[in-house]
Amino acid sequence: MSEEAQHNYPISEQFRIVAKKWVEADKAASLMEETKSSVLSEMINGVISYNIDMPYNKAELSAKSNPEYKEFISTMVEFRSKANLLKVQMEYLRMKFQEWSSHEANARAEKRL
């Protein structure tokens, strides 16, 4: 659905749509954040399996410098960034509704005068 079409919807529906996207984006980012240490551990184990005598700190350094781990971290940050942007969009819609509500209340008060 295009952004133009969404703007024709009530603010509550726009909020629902963005909130649903945010939940999915937050889920993806959280999953990567929660599995970060296990992914690193697997990579360290992989390094050690090639050289059983390698000290843990060197294996960790090797794993963290692996392009695959860098890609994992970059993807995780990108997912979190997308989730944060959607959260800001939700807050924008909340503020837009509050402004509309305040404007409507002021208009009603002016009519009573």
C-alpha atoms as one frame of an Amber mdcrd trajectory, in Angstrom:
protein
   0.000   0.000   0.000   1.395   3.393  -0.955   2.044   6.149   1.558  -0.455
   8.368  -0.272  -3.204   5.796   0.195  -2.346   5.455   3.879  -2.681   9.223
   4.417  -6.353   8.934   3.449  -6.933   6.527   6.336  -7.886   7.668   9.831
  -4.918   8.326  12.100  -5.790   5.265  14.189  -5.516   3.010  11.126  -2.255
   4.649  10.052  -0.938   4.042  13.577  -2.037   0.392  13.474  -0.252  -0.184
  10.167   2.997   1.417  11.353   2.756  -0.330  14.738   2.406  -3.719  13.046
   5.499  -3.013  10.933   7.359  -1.852  14.047   6.527  -5.073  15.914   7.987
  -7.150  13.084  11.079  -4.949  12.753  11.630  -4.948  16.517  11.252  -8.722
  16.571  13.953  -9.134  13.904  16.329  -6.740  15.659  15.734  -8.296  19.076
  16.288 -11.799  17.730  19.660 -10.814  16.339  20.607  -8.975  19.535  19.643
 -11.987  21.648  21.605 -14.422  19.477  24.702 -12.228  19.104  26.677 -13.988
  21.844  25.742 -17.481  20.660  26.710 -16.620  17.081  30.049 -15.323  18.341
  30.544 -18.461  20.469  29.874 -20.680  17.460  32.398 -18.725  15.422  34.996
 -18.938  18.211  34.430 -22.694  18.436  34.931 -22.890  14.687  38.241 -21.068
  14.938  39.412 -23.254  17.844  38.393 -26.425  16.003  40.938 -25.553  13.290
  43.657 -24.915  15.876  42.926 -26.627  19.190  45.973 -25.001  20.837  44.860
 -21.446  20.043  44.172 -19.372  23.172  40.565 -18.295  23.639  41.325 -14.568
  23.423  43.051 -15.016  20.053  40.200 -17.187  18.783  37.727 -14.506  19.900
  39.713 -11.805  18.105  39.831 -13.952  14.997  36.077 -14.607  15.121  35.242
 -10.929  15.655  37.390  -9.927  12.697  35.642 -12.463  10.457  33.665 -10.759
   7.658  30.667 -12.971   8.481  30.550 -11.623  12.041  30.924  -8.058  10.784
  28.008  -8.694   8.409  25.942 -10.124  11.270  26.582  -7.023  13.397  25.839
  -4.679  10.471  22.558  -6.453   9.759  21.612  -6.351  13.440  22.242  -2.598
  13.597  20.296  -2.077  10.364  17.300  -3.987  11.768  17.403  -1.938  14.978
  17.630   1.263  12.939  14.546   0.293  10.900  12.643  -0.535  14.084  13.624
   2.800  15.615  12.468   4.682  12.530   9.086   2.953  12.663   8.791   3.801
  16.356   9.426   7.458  15.523   6.714   7.249  12.851   4.316   5.882  15.488
   5.165   8.767  17.803   4.610  11.203  14.931   1.134   9.775  14.366   0.408
   9.979  18.103   1.463  13.636  18.110  -0.567  14.295  14.965  -3.658  12.845
  16.668  -3.068  14.947  19.789  -2.726  18.082  17.666  -5.930  17.231  15.780
  -7.760  16.510  19.036  -6.602  19.799  20.560  -7.596  21.700  17.427 -11.062
  20.098  17.499 -11.494  20.944  21.199 -10.499  24.553  20.528 -12.934  24.752
  17.616 -15.760  23.461  19.828 -14.879  25.967  22.551 -14.893  28.820  20.031
 -18.347  27.767  18.773 -19.714  27.934  22.308 -18.559  31.524  22.689
